[in-house]
Amino acid sequence: MELDKAWLLALDLSTQQGVLVLDGPGGTFHREIAGDSRVSHLFPEAGEIMSNARIGPGDIGLIGVGRGPGSFTGVRVAVTAAKIVAAVLDIPLVAPDTLMVTAAGTEEAEKPVFAALDARRGEVYYALYRMEDGYPAAITEPCVAPPRAAAASLSSWMDMEGTGVIGVGDGIEAYPDVWPEGMEALGRSGPGPAGLTQMCRLSGERGELCDPVMLVPLYLRRPDASVRYGSKRGDPC
């Protein structure tokens, strides 16, 4: 079956409000999964939305996952689950990064989109994209930094290019006073079902398929536990 006509099962658990989507010929179904329920609720919720769509695991033709950055536990659980499903069902796997998912679906495509997610510890994950037929093409790659440093980098780029940007993500909301003038905040907090579906479909159409064995999460920094307990280990990815 062609990927654009196949049933898609996609998930992103990078933020406190995770999202699970089932999209296909029978419609689109989605569930929100709270941060403290990532492990216990993921597969029961997936089973429920498949039941609502009247399909079984064998009907899934494409699996998608937001590979981070975000919560270390959420990203690890989501990527691991997607890799297992892809391997067991022998179906294609796509894995857009979560900042791309957050940027996807922005209506005012004539302006670049700045996606920022609250990374805790006084930092944000961020990246800047130019929308090309609905696809967020990276102007700057995903980074993690204190919000004022991220804002300074964005301001420098805006001054150089002489253009405004659209701002999305809960990192914008968490630090409302640091962002430069000329950024229009849309108030979208993070990855949602529409953006996740759009990015996974576009990734499939563009042939951006992942090997389940080789796929690794995008963490950008050490997990909170390593910092809290003084681990000397390097970045987990």
Secondary structure as UniProt FT lines:
FT   HELIX           3..5
FT   STRAND          7..12
FT   STRAND          17..24
FT   TURN            25..26
FT   STRAND          27..34
FT   HELIX           35..37
FT   HELIX           38..53
FT   HELIX           57..59
FT   STRAND          60..65
FT   HELIX           72..89
FT   STRAND          93..94
FT   HELIX           98..103
FT   TURN            104..105
FT   TURN            109..110
FT   STRAND          113..120
FT   TURN            121..122
FT   STRAND          123..132
FT   TURN            133..134
FT   STRAND          135..145
FT   HELIX           147..161
FT   STRAND          165..168
FT   HELIX           170..174
FT   TURN            176..177
FT   TURN            181..182
FT   STRAND          183..185
FT   HELIX           193..205
FT   TURN            206..207
FT   TURN            212..214
FT   HELIX           224..228
FT   TURN            229..230
//
